[in-house]
Amino acid sequence: MTDATSSGASPTTKHATSLLAADDRTRRRNAAEARFRGYGVAAIVVAIMALVGLVSSILYNGSSAFFQTFITLEVYLDPAKLDKKGTGDPEEIRKVTTFGYAPLIVASFEKLAEEDGIAVDGLTAKKAAALISKEGAADLRRYVRADVNRVGQTVEFKFLASGRIDGYYKGRVTMESAEIDNNISPEQLQLADQLKEAGLLKTSWNWGFLTMADASENRPEAAGLGVAILGSFYMMIIVLCLTLPIGVAASIYLEEFAPKNRFTDLVEVNISNLAAVPSIVFGILGLSIFINFAGLPQSAPIVGGLVLTLMTLPTIIIATRASLKAVPPSIRDAALGVGASRMQAVFHHVLPLAMPGILTGTIIGLAQALGETAPLMLIGMVAFVREYPSAPPEGFFEPAAALPVQVYNWTQRADPAFVERASGAIIVLLVFLLIMNAVAIILRRRFERRW
């Protein structure tokens, strides 16, 4: 027995393994995990680089829009030009058109040439006056109309330089390009250099970019965002006043009070579908209902606000319902257990706890609406608007522009100065969006409650 056993096959031996020594399978798993981490880090790095590149490009191209070249001249408000009848009647002086003010600017350059020697051979005073923006005569007219008693005085007036002169000091225009440009000549650039040496030409901060209205193709240096900022502000007021109460009320009813049946399921599905509908569809809806059927005016903030309200409501309803669902059921049960009614439990306990999420969703929805362009273009807000809308409520029904549409408008114009202004408008829009998102974060932390 012993001999038979000893002569048989020996039992299979197992290789000893240790937790401290990784086998092939563990090494492959660790390598896969390391690769996934590398992919994640690489994706984050690429995203950050793309974001930095985008923001850097916008800042590089648009920051110069906040600075403008100005020319300061002493202008004699000649009564022979502004008060030809010599009556001193303010109404007659106010009737003088910009054509009556243009010779005053030419006379200022003639005076510079005669008294200060600031001139270029072969360049007439009329050509020298072309260094001033075509908006200059209108600015001088508004200055005199504000106080007609200035007629007969010599005043120091700060004019906008033309777009080509401004571009010369921002690197868009050179002596070589001026030789083939019908809007500027090398002699005019030389005169601009003389004015700069004399301290009469300076590039400084331009508040007009944020306050002035849009300008025509021929005067990009005078184009501003004032009407667009005011129009966007009016639309956001309308969107906020409509979406917040309607969206929150609908969310509370669907989440807390509505019976669960096929009808409410259909409503919920349609709300989710509306959140995914392209924004241009809402523009078509606004055009057909609010303008063609209801007869509301085109390019008015009231129409833009109503269209953006329809577009934003699904987003706010979804965000509000998610905030209400995040409140633990124990809060509701505790309130009902101590005798509170269903409405008291919701409005006294559930809603305050869900308020941070509701406010965050609302502000993010408003930020999304602020950047929409397609629906506003369909309702006519792409129109050229020079007049500021009145104060509410009349201003809601008057023509206005919007920031994203103004960006699109400027990118379609030929003059390179409008490209600079479009980038500057994007910076303003991004600042508004950052402020709104920062407010959302602050409100969330301010009202957040832990349980």
Secondary structure, DSSP 8 states (H G I E B T S, - for coil): -HHHHHHS----------TTS--HHHHHHHHHHHHHHHHHHHHHHHHHHHHHHHHHHHHHHHGGGGEEEEEEEEEE--HHHH-TT----HHHHHT--GGGTHHHHHHHHHHIIIII----TT--HHHHGGGB-TTHHHHHHHHHHH-GGGTTSEEEEEEEB-HHHHHHTTTS--HHHHTT-TT--HHHHHHHHHHHHTT-EEEEE-THHHHS----TT-GGG--SHHHHHHHHHHHHHHHHHHHHHHHHHHHIIIIIS--SHHHHHHHHHHHHHHTS-HHHHHHHHIIIIIIIT---TT-HHHHHHHHHHHHHHHHHHHHHHHHHHS-HHHHHHHHHTT--HHHHIIIIIHHHHHHHHHHHHHHHHHHHHT--HHHHHTTTTS---S---STTGGGGS----HHHHHHHHHTSSSHHHHHHHHHHHHHHHHHHHHHHHHHHHHHHHH----
